Protein backbone atom coordinates (compact mmCIF):
# COMPACT_ATOMS: atom_id res chain seq x y z
CA UNK A 1 0.00 0.00 0.00
CA UNK A 2 1.48 3.42 -0.96
CA UNK A 3 2.42 5.71 1.92
CA UNK A 4 1.74 9.36 2.68
CA UNK A 5 3.69 11.58 0.24
CA UNK A 6 5.06 14.99 1.14
CA UNK A 7 4.28 17.74 -1.37
CA UNK A 8 5.44 21.32 -1.70
CA UNK A 9 3.10 23.46 -3.81
CA UNK A 10 4.48 26.66 -5.35
CA UNK A 11 1.72 28.70 -6.93
CA UNK A 12 -1.06 31.23 -6.62
CA UNK A 13 -3.50 32.10 -3.87
CA UNK A 14 -6.62 33.95 -4.99
CA UNK A 15 -10.12 34.80 -3.96
CA UNK A 16 -12.69 33.58 -6.50
CA UNK A 17 -15.76 35.66 -7.32
CA UNK A 18 -18.09 33.30 -9.17
CA UNK A 19 -21.41 33.86 -10.93
CA UNK A 20 -23.62 31.13 -12.44
CA UNK A 21 -25.05 32.30 -15.79
CA UNK A 22 -27.62 30.81 -18.19
CA UNK A 23 -24.97 30.96 -20.90
CA UNK A 24 -21.49 32.37 -21.27
CA UNK A 25 -21.52 35.90 -22.72
CA UNK A 26 -20.02 36.82 -26.08
CA UNK A 27 -17.79 39.92 -26.38
CA UNK A 28 -19.76 43.08 -25.69
CA UNK A 29 -22.73 41.23 -24.17
CA UNK A 30 -24.12 41.48 -20.64
CA UNK A 31 -25.69 38.34 -19.20
CA UNK A 32 -27.60 38.35 -15.92
CA UNK A 33 -26.57 35.63 -13.50
CA UNK A 34 -27.22 34.52 -9.97
CA UNK A 35 -25.84 36.14 -6.84
CA UNK A 36 -22.05 36.10 -6.72
CA UNK A 37 -20.21 33.74 -4.41
CA UNK A 38 -16.87 34.72 -2.90
CA UNK A 39 -14.51 31.93 -1.81
CA UNK A 40 -10.81 31.03 -1.61
CA UNK A 41 -9.15 29.84 -4.82
CA UNK A 42 -6.03 30.15 -6.96
CA UNK A 43 -4.51 27.20 -8.79
CA UNK A 44 -1.74 26.75 -6.24
CA UNK A 45 -4.01 26.92 -3.20
CA UNK A 46 -6.61 24.69 -4.85
CA UNK A 47 -4.00 22.05 -5.61
CA UNK A 48 -2.64 22.25 -2.07
CA UNK A 49 -6.09 21.74 -0.53
CA UNK A 50 -6.94 18.91 -2.92
CA UNK A 51 -3.66 17.13 -2.21
CA UNK A 52 -4.18 17.41 1.54
CA UNK A 53 -7.68 15.96 1.27
CA UNK A 54 -6.30 13.06 -0.75
CA UNK A 55 -3.72 11.95 1.79
CA UNK A 56 -0.60 14.10 1.32
CA UNK A 57 1.33 16.22 3.78
CA UNK A 58 1.33 19.59 2.02
CA UNK A 59 3.28 22.82 2.36
CA UNK A 60 2.02 25.85 0.43
CA UNK A 61 4.44 28.45 -0.92
CA UNK A 62 3.23 31.71 -2.44
CA UNK A 63 2.12 35.29 -1.72
CA UNK A 64 -1.01 37.00 -0.47
CA UNK A 65 -1.77 40.65 0.01
CA UNK A 66 -2.09 42.32 3.40
CA UNK A 67 -5.88 42.45 3.11
CA UNK A 68 -8.88 40.47 4.37
CA UNK A 69 -8.81 38.34 1.21
CA UNK A 70 -5.27 37.26 2.05
CA UNK A 71 -6.23 36.28 5.57
CA UNK A 72 -9.20 34.32 4.23
CA UNK A 73 -7.02 32.47 1.73
CA UNK A 74 -4.51 31.47 4.40
CA UNK A 75 -7.21 30.37 6.86
CA UNK A 76 -8.81 28.13 4.24
CA UNK A 77 -5.51 26.32 3.69
CA UNK A 78 -4.96 25.85 7.41
CA UNK A 79 -8.48 24.47 7.84
CA UNK A 80 -7.48 21.55 5.58
CA UNK A 81 -4.20 20.96 7.39
CA UNK A 82 -1.94 22.65 4.84
CA UNK A 83 1.30 24.10 6.23
CA UNK A 84 1.26 27.83 5.39
CA UNK A 85 4.79 28.56 6.63
CA UNK A 86 5.82 29.30 3.05
CA UNK A 87 3.04 31.82 2.40
CA UNK A 88 4.40 35.39 2.47
CA UNK A 89 2.22 38.43 3.07
CA UNK A 90 3.16 41.41 0.86
CA UNK A 91 1.78 44.96 0.65
CA UNK A 92 -1.17 45.34 -1.69
CA UNK A 93 -4.15 43.25 -2.81
CA UNK A 94 -4.49 39.48 -2.90
CA UNK A 95 -5.10 37.93 -6.32
CA UNK A 96 -8.70 37.77 -7.53
CA UNK A 97 -10.33 35.48 -10.12
CA UNK A 98 -13.59 36.46 -11.82
CA UNK A 99 -15.47 33.32 -12.91
CA UNK A 100 -18.65 32.72 -14.90
CA UNK A 101 -20.11 29.22 -15.09
CA UNK A 102 -22.88 28.00 -17.41
CA UNK A 103 -25.42 25.22 -16.71
CA UNK A 104 -23.20 22.60 -18.40
CA UNK A 105 -20.34 23.44 -16.05
CA UNK A 106 -18.24 25.24 -18.68
CA UNK A 107 -16.52 28.38 -17.47
CA UNK A 108 -14.64 31.53 -18.37
CA UNK A 109 -12.05 32.83 -15.91
CA UNK A 110 -10.15 36.13 -15.71
CA UNK A 111 -7.44 36.54 -13.06
CA UNK A 112 -6.00 39.71 -11.55
CA UNK A 113 -2.70 38.37 -10.12
CA UNK A 114 -2.30 40.88 -7.28
CA UNK A 115 0.24 39.58 -4.78
CA UNK A 116 0.95 36.50 -6.90
CA UNK A 117 2.93 38.70 -9.29
CA UNK A 118 5.34 39.53 -6.44
CA UNK A 119 6.46 35.93 -5.89
CA UNK A 120 10.22 35.77 -6.32
CA UNK A 121 13.50 34.41 -4.99
CA UNK A 122 12.11 34.02 -1.46
CA UNK A 123 9.39 31.69 -2.73
CA UNK A 124 11.85 29.65 -4.80
CA UNK A 125 14.06 29.20 -1.75
CA UNK A 126 11.08 28.27 0.43
CA UNK A 127 9.83 25.72 -2.09
CA UNK A 128 13.21 24.00 -2.28
CA UNK A 129 14.23 24.30 1.38
CA UNK A 130 11.96 21.68 2.91
CA UNK A 131 12.34 18.00 2.07
CA UNK A 132 9.49 16.80 -0.11
CA UNK A 133 8.68 13.92 -2.41
CA UNK A 134 7.42 16.23 -5.13
CA UNK A 135 7.23 19.93 -5.99
CA UNK A 136 4.00 21.00 -7.72
CA UNK A 137 4.08 24.23 -9.73
CA UNK A 138 1.43 26.15 -11.67
CA UNK A 139 1.72 29.21 -13.89
CA UNK A 140 -0.33 31.94 -12.18
CA UNK A 141 3.00 33.22 -10.80
CA UNK A 142 5.90 34.82 -12.73
CA UNK A 143 7.67 32.64 -15.30
CA UNK A 144 11.04 33.59 -13.81
CA UNK A 145 9.96 31.96 -10.54
CA UNK A 146 8.95 28.76 -12.33
CA UNK A 147 12.23 28.69 -14.24
CA UNK A 148 14.32 29.22 -11.12
CA UNK A 149 12.39 26.59 -9.17
CA UNK A 150 12.77 24.00 -11.94
CA UNK A 151 16.49 24.73 -12.25
CA UNK A 152 16.95 24.54 -8.49
CA UNK A 153 15.03 21.28 -8.28
CA UNK A 154 17.10 19.72 -11.05
CA UNK A 155 20.44 20.74 -9.55
CA UNK A 156 19.74 20.29 -5.84
CA UNK A 157 19.74 17.03 -3.93
CA UNK A 158 16.06 17.32 -2.96
CA UNK A 159 14.42 14.76 -0.76
CA UNK A 160 13.53 12.54 -3.69
CA UNK A 161 10.53 10.25 -3.88
CA UNK A 162 9.89 7.56 -1.30
CA UNK A 163 11.41 4.13 -1.71
CA UNK A 164 9.62 2.19 -4.41
CA UNK A 165 8.23 5.28 -6.12
CA UNK A 166 9.54 3.98 -9.43
CA UNK A 167 8.78 6.34 -12.30
CA UNK A 168 8.11 9.21 -9.90
CA UNK A 169 11.87 9.52 -9.44
CA UNK A 170 13.79 12.33 -11.07
CA UNK A 171 17.22 11.58 -12.49
CA UNK A 172 18.68 14.13 -10.08
CA UNK A 173 17.23 16.41 -7.45
CA UNK A 174 13.60 16.97 -6.57
CA UNK A 175 10.78 15.55 -8.71
CA UNK A 176 8.60 18.31 -10.20
CA UNK A 177 5.11 18.39 -11.66
CA UNK A 178 4.43 21.52 -13.72
CA UNK A 179 0.84 22.48 -14.47
CA UNK A 180 1.39 24.94 -17.29
CA UNK A 181 -1.83 26.88 -16.75
CA UNK A 182 -2.14 29.50 -18.01
CA UNK A 183 0.42 29.07 -20.80
CA UNK A 184 3.11 31.79 -20.59
CA UNK A 185 5.08 33.26 -23.51
CA UNK A 186 7.74 30.91 -24.92
CA UNK A 187 6.45 27.78 -23.19
CA UNK A 188 8.84 25.58 -25.18
CA UNK A 189 11.75 27.50 -23.65
CA UNK A 190 10.43 26.76 -20.17
CA UNK A 191 10.31 23.04 -20.99
CA UNK A 192 13.66 22.88 -22.76
CA UNK A 193 15.59 22.17 -19.55
CA UNK A 194 13.33 19.20 -18.85
CA UNK A 195 10.55 18.54 -16.36
CA UNK A 196 9.52 15.27 -14.76
CA UNK A 197 5.77 15.73 -15.18
CA UNK A 198 3.91 18.25 -17.35
CA UNK A 199 0.11 18.59 -17.15
CA UNK A 200 -1.94 20.71 -19.58
CA UNK A 201 -5.46 20.64 -20.96
CA UNK A 202 -6.39 20.62 -24.67
CA UNK A 203 -6.37 24.42 -24.96
CA UNK A 204 -3.03 24.74 -23.19
CA UNK A 205 -1.48 21.92 -25.23
CA UNK A 206 -2.64 23.66 -28.41
CA UNK A 207 -1.03 26.91 -27.26
CA UNK A 208 2.29 25.20 -26.51
CA UNK A 209 2.35 23.19 -29.76
CA UNK A 210 0.69 25.88 -31.94
CA UNK A 211 -1.72 23.34 -33.41
CA UNK A 212 -5.28 22.21 -32.64
CA UNK A 213 -5.78 19.57 -29.95
CA UNK A 214 -9.23 17.98 -29.70
CA UNK A 215 -10.52 14.89 -27.95
CA UNK A 216 -8.75 11.97 -26.38
CA UNK A 217 -6.98 10.94 -29.57
CA UNK A 218 -5.75 14.48 -30.04
CA UNK A 219 -4.62 14.56 -26.42
CA UNK A 220 -2.59 11.38 -26.95
CA UNK A 221 -0.88 12.83 -30.03
CA UNK A 222 -0.20 16.10 -28.18
CA UNK A 223 1.24 14.24 -25.18
CA UNK A 224 3.69 12.51 -27.53
CA UNK A 225 4.75 15.87 -28.99
CA UNK A 226 5.13 17.47 -25.54
CA UNK A 227 7.23 14.52 -24.42
CA UNK A 228 9.53 15.38 -27.29
CA UNK A 229 9.86 18.97 -26.06
CA UNK A 230 11.39 17.91 -22.75
CA UNK A 231 8.63 16.53 -20.52
CA UNK A 232 9.65 13.10 -19.21
CA UNK A 233 5.95 12.45 -18.57
CA UNK A 234 3.53 14.61 -20.56
CA UNK A 235 -0.16 14.52 -19.61
CA UNK A 236 -2.91 16.17 -21.66
CA UNK A 237 -6.41 16.25 -20.22
CA UNK A 238 -9.46 16.16 -22.49
CA UNK A 239 -12.21 17.22 -20.10
CA UNK A 240 -15.01 14.66 -19.73
CA UNK A 241 -13.32 12.37 -22.28
CA UNK A 242 -10.34 11.60 -20.02
CA UNK A 243 -6.59 12.13 -20.25
CA UNK A 244 -3.55 10.85 -22.12
CA UNK A 245 0.00 10.28 -20.92
CA UNK A 246 3.24 9.90 -22.85
CA UNK A 247 6.20 8.72 -20.78
CA UNK A 248 9.11 6.31 -20.87
CA UNK A 249 6.68 3.40 -21.30
CA UNK A 250 4.94 4.98 -24.30
CA UNK A 251 1.47 6.49 -24.73
CA UNK A 252 -1.61 5.50 -22.79
CA UNK A 253 -5.07 7.08 -22.74
CA UNK A 254 -7.60 6.74 -19.94
CA UNK A 255 -11.30 7.58 -20.31
CA UNK A 256 -12.86 9.63 -17.56
CA UNK A 257 -15.71 8.22 -15.47
CA UNK A 258 -19.15 9.28 -16.66
CA UNK A 259 -20.64 11.83 -14.25
CA UNK A 260 -23.09 14.72 -14.37
CA UNK A 261 -20.96 17.87 -14.48
CA UNK A 262 -22.36 21.00 -12.87
CA UNK A 263 -19.20 23.10 -12.43
CA UNK A 264 -15.81 22.28 -13.94
CA UNK A 265 -13.88 25.18 -12.35
CA UNK A 266 -11.97 23.04 -9.83
CA UNK A 267 -11.75 19.86 -11.91
CA UNK A 268 -8.35 20.61 -13.41
CA UNK A 269 -6.81 21.41 -10.04
CA UNK A 270 -8.29 18.26 -8.53
CA UNK A 271 -6.77 16.25 -11.40
CA UNK A 272 -3.32 17.82 -10.96
CA UNK A 273 -3.30 17.32 -7.19
CA UNK A 274 -4.54 13.75 -7.44
CA UNK A 275 -1.92 12.86 -10.03
CA UNK A 276 0.84 14.42 -7.90
CA UNK A 277 -0.26 12.61 -4.74
CA UNK A 278 -0.62 9.25 -6.46
CA UNK A 279 2.69 9.44 -8.33
CA UNK A 280 4.60 10.69 -5.29
CA UNK A 281 3.10 7.85 -3.24
CA UNK A 282 4.45 5.27 -5.70
CA UNK A 283 1.24 4.42 -7.55
CA UNK A 284 2.06 3.12 -11.08
CA UNK A 285 1.62 5.68 -13.85
CA UNK A 286 -1.47 4.19 -15.49
CA UNK A 287 -3.27 3.72 -12.18
CA UNK A 288 -2.28 7.23 -11.09
CA UNK A 289 -3.71 8.67 -14.31
CA UNK A 290 -6.96 6.77 -13.82
CA UNK A 291 -7.21 7.98 -10.20
CA UNK A 292 -6.60 11.57 -11.30
CA UNK A 293 -9.37 11.33 -13.90
CA UNK A 294 -11.73 10.09 -11.19
CA UNK A 295 -10.79 12.97 -8.88
CA UNK A 296 -11.29 15.55 -11.62
CA UNK A 297 -14.63 14.06 -12.61
CA UNK A 298 -15.79 14.08 -9.00
CA UNK A 299 -14.91 17.76 -8.56
CA UNK A 300 -17.03 18.60 -11.61
CA UNK A 301 -20.13 17.14 -9.93
CA UNK A 302 -20.06 19.82 -7.22
CA UNK A 303 -20.35 23.60 -7.35
CA UNK A 304 -17.57 25.89 -6.22
CA UNK A 305 -13.83 25.50 -6.37
CA UNK A 306 -12.19 24.56 -3.06
CA UNK A 307 -15.57 23.42 -1.71
CA UNK A 308 -15.80 20.98 -4.61
CA UNK A 309 -12.34 19.43 -4.21
CA UNK A 310 -12.95 15.78 -3.32
CA UNK A 311 -11.92 13.45 -0.53
CA UNK A 312 -11.48 9.71 -1.14
CA UNK A 313 -15.05 8.94 -0.05
CA UNK A 314 -16.40 11.51 -2.52
CA UNK A 315 -14.47 9.89 -5.39
CA UNK A 316 -15.79 6.46 -4.50
CA UNK A 317 -19.37 7.72 -4.25
CA UNK A 318 -19.26 9.63 -7.55
CA UNK A 319 -17.28 7.20 -9.72
CA UNK A 320 -17.15 3.85 -7.93
CA UNK A 321 -13.34 4.02 -7.94
CA UNK A 322 -11.38 3.58 -4.71
CA UNK A 323 -8.67 6.17 -4.07
CA UNK A 324 -5.28 4.34 -4.04
CA UNK A 325 -3.54 6.41 -1.31
CA UNK A 326 -4.49 6.08 2.40
CA UNK A 327 -6.02 9.12 4.08
CA UNK A 328 -3.68 11.35 6.04
Number of C-alpha atoms within 10 A of each C-alpha: 9 17 21 21 25 25 27 28 29 35 31 32 35 33 23 25 17 24 18 21 17 14 16 18 14 8 6 6 8 9 12 12 16 10 10 14 12 16 19 25 27 27 28 27 28 31 32 34 30 31 32 27 22 28 24 30 21 28 26 30 29 29 30 32 23 16 14 11 22 25 14 17 22 24 15 18 24 14 10 15 18 24 19 16 12 22 22 20 18 18 13 14 20 28 26 23 21 16 18 25 24 19 14 13 18 16 19 13 13 11 15 16 21 21 26 25 19 20 24 19 13 13 22 23 15 20 27 22 14 15 17 24 27 31 27 24 29 26 20 27 28 18 19 14 22 23 16 15 24 28 15 18 25 21 12 14 13 22 18 22 25 20 11 13 19 16 20 27 22 20 11 13 19 26 25 28 27 24 26 22 20 16 19 17 11 11 16 14 12 19 22 12 14 18 24 25 26 25 27 28 22 22 18 21 27 18 19 22 15 9 11 13 22 17 17 22 15 18 29 26 17 28 31 23 17 26 25 16 21 20 25 19 26 28 32 30 32 25 20 21 19 24 30 29 30 26 20 10 10 10 18 17 22 21 18 23 20 14 14 15 19 18 24 27 26 28 28 27 31 33 28 32 31 32 28 29 32 30 30 33 30 25 24 15 20 16 15 23 30 23 26 31 30 31 35 32 31 31 32 28 20 21 19 23 24 26 16 23 30 29 19 19 14 19 23 16 11 19 17 12 17 14 23 20 24 14 15 13
